[in-house]
Amino acid sequence: MASLPTSAAGGQRRTRLSSRASSLISDRPTIALAAVFVLACAFYLWRGNYAEPFALHGGSSSPYNRLADAFLHFHLWVVHVPEGILGSGNPYNPAERPAFLFGFPDYALYGHYLYITWGPAPVLVWLVPLHLLGLEPSGSAIAAPFAIVGLGFALATLRVILRQIGRVSLWLCMLAGLTLACASVLPYLLRFPFVYQEALAAGYCFAMGGIWGAVSAVAAHRASLKHLVFTSLCIGLATATRPTLGLLGLLLVPVYLSLRSTRPRRGLLASSLAPFGACLLLLGAYNFARFGDPFQYGTEYQINGITTYTAHYGKLSYLAPGLWSYLIAPPRIGALFPFVFIDYPQVSYPFALPTHYLSISEETGGLLAMAPIAVFLAALPWLWRRRPALLGSLVPVLLVMAVAGIACTIFLAYEFGDSTERYETDYITLLLFGSISAWLALSHQLRGRARALVRAGGGLLAAWSCVAGVAISYQEIEKHPSTWRTLVDLGSPVSTAITAMAGRPILAEVYTPNILRAPPGYGDYGTEVTGFSLTANDEADITIVSPDSRADALIANTVVGPALQAAFLVVRVVGPGRASHVYRLSAKRQRVRIPIRLKAGINQLVLTPVTNPAGTVTLSPELESQYLMTFSDFALASS
């Protein structure tokens, strides 16, 4: 008889579990977001491994692995500079810097020690435990897990928002989830296995954890103390990774206001503020112990290649080009996969750049051009005033995120005399949450033609946001040329359509070790390569896209190098159908025209120097490494 209560209790537990499983299966938005998560994880893992194979050993030289090792040896510096290395010159000036320091770019030199300038939180959370297990992961094995966990929190936050809105079409749920996964800059980030990207991925992860905690607590109007501690701690860790994310501390205000009537205020304040405050204090102590200043992260002591850059942080003149790069700068359309390319401010900015702006910045695409679904952010204040029931208590949280994202954008534009796409990781998802929420709410609330217009228009903007976000994450040809070539071939119909619209063949790509580049212009659709040099061991892989079959020619100025002296050079061009053409060049400078035959679609050509076609030229091993010839002003005759 005593077994009956136990059996009954077990039956009740099984019933509850079965009920939860049935509820989960019937929860189609959750299933849709779970499918998005699995798909995005597979893509993230592929991108990370494509850039650098995942490994749990061999990453000892990376800054974050160095810092983990330093923590485990109870010191904060990562490299001790030996006595006598610095000498009497100025080590911050590249012209006077000892060779030893060139191996540590962007480290901070203070006294006779090198420190890292990237936030320490990822090391404490992820790398120190791995090092205790005897592991030293590669950059991809550091960044990808943070990106995946962060995306999980972001999609969980979207699920809370969907529940608040009500019944939302399944395709809208999936498209919204894909937009968060693709337009977040994470795919672009994972193509570079460096510490800069590791810190950004970690900051994103911690930020998304804090956002999920805040949004779920406010939506439910209740939260356990553990939940609040987790939320506050995540925001603190995000700040200790990327100081610009400290603005997310503002999220604790709507959380407190939403819960103050459900919990004792003293406990609510302590659990909400103490972890965040502790992280700030520890970060200040960490900086003070290294540089004698709690607000100094080491940027003033960085070893970089720019003599005077650190003296020119924070200028109003940087604001306009910075905001242009981060908000407006349009992408360039190319004739080859991935078709969408972002450019440098020197190319995209329509006005003169200010003094002290870096002459070579990094490629950057504007938010409104790359993720135009962000235009719906403008509707969020209107929804708060006119349709407050749609998003309910979540509107203040979404607005705080938007304010933090805008403030972060302005700070980045003002503080640095350059721009870089990777910095957009700090703010873009903060703005996407409000944008996507407003789009979904309007799609749910409106009726008739207005509803159809918002759904279709927003759907197209979201789809472009996904396409653009994935496109800019492509890896350069030199990493995996066979994979890149497969993707180019798959995109052949799109490439052909682009050239048909242009009405001419396009020299789309030139790949060879020694190339000359010029900034591409919008509307060129082709490569920025304008010339190259070949040794006896080189070849030039050339890709041309043509709208139809036709005869054309490669044209260039050529100079035969000293390796051949007065001898001639034969160049073989292998084109469609493996047909070969032999072209003889004289030793003097000349303008050449190499005839080719193009077919409709993608044409892959190989230009190879033939140094000994008939036993007339023999090169010594020393001369084989010298340039046989140089091509300049390289182009298609029809272009």
SEZARO-721295 format. One record per residue (C-alpha): x, y, z. Coordinates in steps of 0.001 Angstrom, whole numbers, padded with zeros to 6 digits, always signed. Layout:
REM SEZARO-721295
XYZ;...
//
This chain:
REM SEZARO-721295
+000000+000000+000000;+002908+002360+000721;+003947+002206-002916;+000717+003723-004166;+001466+007355-003249;+004913+007093-004862;+003410+005571-007986;+000740+008241-008096;+003345+011001-007685;+005408+009490-010503;+002321+009388-012694;+001596+013043-011965;+005174+014002-012884;+004917+012055-016131;+001620+013784-016884;+003120+017215-016276;+006134+016411-018476;+003852+015084-021204;+001723+018211-020967;+004796+020440-021253;+006075+018454-024219;+002690+018739-025958;+002599+022457-025226;+006090+022868-026631;+005236+020964-029794;+002155+023115-030329;+004204+026288-029719;+005069+026870-033359;+007026+030140-032873;+009328+028401-030402;+009882+025545-032841;+010557+028069-035620;+013114+029951-033519;+014723+026666-032476;+015110+025776-036158;+016669+029184-036811;+019072+028627-033927;+020196+025227-035232;+020658+026590-038757;+022556+029654-037538;+024762+027564-035229;+025758+025344-038135;+026627+028425-040187;+028558+030060-037330;+030558+026895-036760;+031323+026608-040465;+032392+030238-040678;+034606+029954-037619;+036239+026709-038721;+036596+028012-042291;+038632+030971-041049;+040719+028911-038635;+040210+025222-037770;+038829+024673-034294;+041527+023506-031926;+041842+023185-028166;+045625+023386-028271;+048167+025611-029945;+046711+029026-029154;+049310+030031-026578;+050458+033081-028544;+047015+034723-028644;+046536+037673-026256;+043608+036140-024397;+045461+032862-023832;+048442+034864-022609;+046212+036713-020139;+044677+033468-018869;+048166+032154-018239;+049082+035422-016488;+046039+035206-014188;+046899+031645-013256;+050418+032842-012357;+048960+035707-010282;+050129+038697-012322;+048430+041061-014789;+051139+041607-017394;+051380+039199-020311;+054951+039819-021522;+057999+041027-019614;+060215+043219-021788;+063842+042247-021049;+066238+044854-019722;+068089+046724-022435;+065456+046075-025128;+063832+049494-024969;+067044+051498-025249;+066914+055299-025268;+064429+055793-028129;+060686+056399-027909;+059092+052932-028167;+055694+054437-029064;+057188+055909-032243;+057507+053239-034970;+060671+054921-036248;+062401+054463-032871;+060729+051263-031730;+062911+048206-031041;+062229+045187-033253;+061095+043121-030255;+057945+045234-029809;+056773+044887-033404;+055676+041362-032527;+053046+042711-030128;+050779+045114-032065;+048120+046895-029993;+049525+045628-026694;+050045+048349-024091;+053625+049046-022994;+053852+050384-019450;+057222+050308-017776;+058945+047068-018717;+055714+045114-019138;+053206+044531-021911;+049504+044400-021069;+046498+043668-023245;+043897+046354-023829;+040924+044038-024380;+038466+043389-021565;+039347+040585-019126;+035873+039117-018562;+036016+036499-021373;+039283+035211-019950;+037837+034737-016470;+034625+033124-017705;+035901+030869-020502;+039671+030702-020863;+040850+030318-017272;+038663+027187-016827;+040009+025785-020106;+043585+026500-019072;+042974+024707-015778;+042104+021684-017915;+045355+022093-019848;+043715+023564-022977;+044738+026593-025039;+042004+027077-027665;+042361+028650-031073;+040714+031974-031852;+037770+030272-033577;+037209+028079-030509;+037045+031244-028395;+034801+033430-030564;+032326+030880-031957;+031023+029567-028576;+030413+033119-027380;+028592+033948-030624;+026401+030843-030388;+025462+031322-026732;+024768+034998-027366;+022494+034162-030275;+020623+031715-028063;+019899+034514-025581;+018918+036868-028424;+016390+034390-029846;+015055+033676-026346;+014513+037435-025964;+012681+037513-029297;+010439+034678-028047;+009443+036796-025040;+008607+039688-027376;+006525+037416-029628;+004523+036202-026651;+003803+039785-025662;+002580+040694-029157;+000353+037646-029505;-000263+035419-032498;+002368+036159-035148;+002620+034368-038500;+005200+031617-038573;+007112+033114-041531;+007391+036415-039684;+008819+034621-036637;+011429+032810-038709;+012380+035898-040696;+012729+037933-037507;+014964+035246-035992;+017092+035008-039124;+017500+038779-039118;+018877+038684-035570;+021247+035880-036568;+022478+037331-039863;+022355+041120-039467;+024121+041090-036092;+027598+041322-037760;+028459+037997-036101;+028894+036179-039445;+031349+038896-040508;+033067+038732-037126;+033694+034991-037304;+035735+035269-040494;+038615+036772-038477;+040085+034589-035673;+041763+037439-033792;+041469+038837-030279;+039536+041893-031518;+036744+039609-032711;+036971+037361-029660;+036314+040328-027365;+033402+041558-029477;+031791+038109-029619;+032137+037765-025855;+030697+041229-025254;+027751+040334-027485;+027192+037109-025531;+027164+038799-022127;+025012+041668-023420;+022405+039283-024842;+022309+037388-021556;+021615+040623-019680;+018998+041722-022214;+017175+038396-022000;+017171+038624-018231;+015795+042184-018264;+013156+041579-020942;+011854+038336-019425;+011674+039861-015927;+009768+042928-017119;+007418+040894-019325;+006506+038570-016453;+006389+041392-013837;+008251+039047-011546;+011675+037483-011229;+013615+035522-008647;+016627+037066-006956;+018816+034581-008831;+017346+035814-012097;+018095+039428-011196;+021633+038570-010084;+022202+036804-013399;+020891+039813-015360;+023033+042291-013453;+026117+040061-013633;+025780+039631-017414;+025602+043397-017914;+028637+043802-015660;+030583+041169-017611;+029612+042861-020880;+031018+046124-019510;+034202+044365-018388;+034582+043101-021961;+033519+046131-023991;+033270+049330-021903;+030825+050842-024412;+028325+048183-023327;+028249+049724-019864;+025339+051776-021217;+023253+048628-020817;+023325+049312-017093;+020381+051606-017877;+018283+048455-018380;+018327+047924-014637;+016129+051020-014236;+012998+049663-016011;+013609+046291-014358;+013544+047910-010929;+010514+050053-011743;+008616+047045-013061;+009313+044836-010034;+009319+047285-007129;+005709+046484-006269;+006317+042739-006186;+009486+042501-004082;+011037+044248-001088;+012937+047196-002485;+016108+046575-000497;+016515+043046-001840;+015511+044192-005304;+018129+046938-005332;+020831+044674-003947;+020264+041852-006430;+019903+044271-009367;+022820+046584-008676;+025373+044673-006591;+026727+042327-009329;+026923+045140-011882;+028566+047459-009348;+031022+044756-008288;+032088+044240-011907;+032673+047971-012315;+034731+048143-009122;+036821+045121-010062;+037391+046532-013551;+038534+049834-012052;+040844+048003-009649;+042239+045943-012554;+043044+049104-014511;+044484+050859-011460;+046754+047932-010678;+048124+048046-014234;+048272+051748-015094;+047614+053639-011843;+044248+054928-013177;+040896+053108-012834;+039669+054616-016124;+042770+053811-018176;+042438+050699-020343;+045898+051029-021875;+044935+052783-025111;+047352+055639-024420;+050223+053155-024186;+049400+050993-027196;+052123+049761-029521;+050678+050427-032961;+051909+051540-036345;+050611+055095-036132;+052909+057653-034572;+050391+060241-033417;+047068+058414-033397;+046694+058194-029628;+047054+061971-029411;+043944+062463-031522;+041163+060541-029822;+037816+062294-029557;+037280+065050-032137;+034040+066609-033336;+035378+066494-036880;+035316+062677-036685;+031574+062653-035983;+030231+063215-039518;+032357+060610-041343;+031937+058194-038446;+028144+058454-038432;+028148+058161-042213;+030159+054939-042017;+028144+053400-039203;+024665+054457-040322;+024580+055273-044048;+027575+053979-046055;+026105+051865-048881;+027561+048546-049985;+029077+047987-053410;+027537+045407-055722;+029976+043029-057425;+029601+040602-060309;+030842+037571-058338;+029678+035786-055229;+028975+037067-052608;+027805+040073-054712;+027592+042501-051751;+030786+044201-050531;+031374+046915-047974;+034002+049587-048576;+036331+051941-046770;+035284+055458-045686;+037830+056794-048169;+035639+055276-050905;+032123+055724-049563;+032287+059093-047767;+031205+061801-050251;+033197+064641-048649;+036797+065293-047621;+037863+063379-044533;+039115+065491-041587;+042719+065932-040571;+044146+063045-038525;+041530+060651-039915;+043302+057390-040690;+044348+057201-044331;+043583+053480-044338;+040519+052651-042253;+038640+049379-042352;+035663+048382-044456;+032358+049518-042981;+028730+049267-044072;+026029+051607-042780;+023211+050219-040646;+020413+051666-042794;+021983+050280-045973;+022970+046864-044655;+020078+046224-042221;+017269+048521-043437;+014726+046781-041211;+016098+049290-038674;+013829+051987-040166;+010975+050516-038111;+012733+051748-034983;+011139+055135-035700;+007709+053570-035068;+008562+052449-031538;+007785+055780-029785;+004518+056002-031769;+003516+052525-030595;+004277+053522-027016;+001984+056556-027239;-000795+055263-029514;-000822+051466-029081;+000741+050833-025650;-001004+047474-025229;+000802+045937-028196;+004196+045729-026542;+003087+046597-023037;+005783+046986-020404;+008472+045958-022890;+008471+049331-024651;+010578+051110-021989;+013128+048281-022124;+013251+048397-025934;+013606+052179-025866;+016443+051983-023346;+018218+049488-025601;+017710+051810-028563;+019058+054795-026626;+022078+052751-025526;+022674+051642-029119;+022429+055180-030504;+024701+056544-027762;+027232+053782-028505;+027160+054671-032212;+027751+058353-031502;+030591+057563-029119;+032357+055306-031629;+031981+057919-034371;+033296+060723-032135;+036117+058916-030347;+037986+057206-033189;+039433+058700-036347;+038483+055648-038365;+035644+053158-038616;+035393+049402-038732;+032524+047016-039366;+033351+044876-036352;+032503+047681-033912;+028903+047539-035097;+028551+044341-033050;+028311+046556-029964;+025172+048396-031015;+023416+046862-034009;+021446+044176-032142;+020347+046734-029541;+018684+048658-032383;+017397+045551-034148;+015336+044462-031137;+013296+047677-031196;+013038+047646-034993;+011900+044036-035259;+009478+044446-032352;+007881+047497-033976;+007598+045716-037343;+006002+042622-035813;+003634+044695-033664;+002464+046751-036649;+002057+043592-038720;-000176+042213-035972;-002174+045389-035300;-002842+046931-038697;-005563+045733-041052;-006196+045729-044779;-003732+047234-047230;-001674+048892-044513;-001066+045519-042900;-000119+043885-046199;+002212+046770-047024;+003958+046638-043641;+004304+042863-043794;+005585+042743-047361;+007763+045848-047117;+009216+044858-043777;+009713+041314-045037;+011748+042547-047994;+013850+044797-045747;+014430+041940-043316;+015343+039568-046164;+017883+042060-047523;+019280+042470-044006;+019866+038700-043891;+021384+038522-047374;+023719+041470-046766;+024809+040174-043365;+025714+036758-044754;+027292+038159-047927;+029919+040260-046164;+031031+037220-044189;+032657+035530-047194;+036258+034429-046772;+038991+035512-049168;+039997+033181-051964;+043446+032439-050592;+042008+030541-047606;+040031+027871-049463;+040097+028524-053213;+038202+025353-054108;+035279+026202-051803;+035257+029787-052997;+035236+028631-056610;+032297+026312-055923;+030309+029204-054445;+031218+031397-057415;+029960+028723-059813;+026705+028327-057883;+026167+032067-058196;+026792+032081-061939;+023169+032918-062933;+023225+035999-060702;+026630+037011-062053;+025408+036710-065634;+022302+038768-064832;+024457+041560-063367;+026604+041748-066498;+023473+041686-068656;+022214+044746-066799;+025628+046369-067177;+025601+045505-070891;+029257+044407-071028;+031702+041791-069760;+033235+042495-066362;+036735+041700-065149;+035509+040359-061827;+038580+038956-060067;+042343+038690-060434;+044166+036479-057977;+047944+036283-057839;+050435+036879-055000;+051728+040275-056154;+048924+042653-057050;+048277+046385-057278;+044906+047706-056183;+042926+050885-056689;+039806+051845-054706;+036784+050452-056576;+034006+052800-057546;+030301+052264-057055;+028857+050808-060244;+032117+049185-061361;+030913+045655-060412;+034455+044345-060920;+037779+043903-059185;+039894+046665-057722;+043050+044961-059029;+044743+047171-061637;+048026+045337-062064;+050308+042562-060872;+053785+041099-061204;+054711+037532-062034;+057780+035468-061217;+058675+032207-062912;+056681+030347-060230;+053518+032479-060359;+050326+032503-062343;+047392+034899-062436;+043906+033428-061995;+041477+035713-063789;+037673+035560-063621;+035587+037344-066254;+031790+037367-066382;+030177+037914-069758;+026516+038403-070682;+027037+036479-073959;+029605+034742-076141;+032001+037158-077761;+035578+037921-078674;+037416+040246-076345;+040945+041016-075210;+042988+041615-072085;+044954+044851-072327;+047784+046133-070139;+051064+047973-070063;+053900+045508-069552;+057475+045760-068418;+059789+042759-068655;+061894+042408-065507;+065674+042194-065215;+065518+038413-064786;+065010+038012-068525;+067260+040900-069529;+066948+041137-073325;+065182+037811-073824;+061511+037531-074676;+058750+036095-072517;+055940+033837-073622;+052611+034010-071769;+049991+031279-072076;+046340+032088-071410;+044175+029059-070697;+040504+029837-071132;+037111+028212-071772;+037427+024767-073293;+041057+024694-072119;+042106+026403-075345;+045595+027877-075114;+046984+031000-076693;+050661+031823-076778;+051543+035469-076735;+055086+036713-077212;+056226+039843-075391;+059344+041818-076127;+061805+042952-073487;+060870+046597-073835;+057896+048355-072269;+054817+048002-074413;+051051+048143-074481;+049809+044602-075095;+046503+043195-076261;+045956+039493-075547;+042944+038118-077471;+040506+035851-075614;+037218+034186-076402;+034432+034505-073828;+031354+032393-073299;+028162+033552-071575;+028540+033359-067796;+031699+032889-065769;+035004+032516-067597;+038073+031389-065652;+041421+032180-067225;+044975+031454-066160;+047818+033664-067295;+051142+031852-066911;+054682+032917-067801;+056536+030343-069839;+060224+030904-069242;+061640+028234-071500;+059199+027467-074312;+061849+026292-076786;+065014+026053-074765;+065788+029719-075443;+065775+030976-071856;+067250+029369-068781;+066816+030972-065358;+069082+030370-062427;+067415+029567-059062;+068244+033104-057894;+066458+034663-060859;+063353+032472-060577;+062191+034453-057544;+062558+037808-059314;+059775+039423-061311;+059716+038284-064913;+057263+040966-065847;+054787+043485-064493;+051311+044278-065794;+049783+047699-065099;+046486+049317-066165;+045173+045784-066559;+041630+045687-067967;+039258+044264-070549;+039275+045970-073927;+035472+046140-073915;+035190+047766-070494;
//
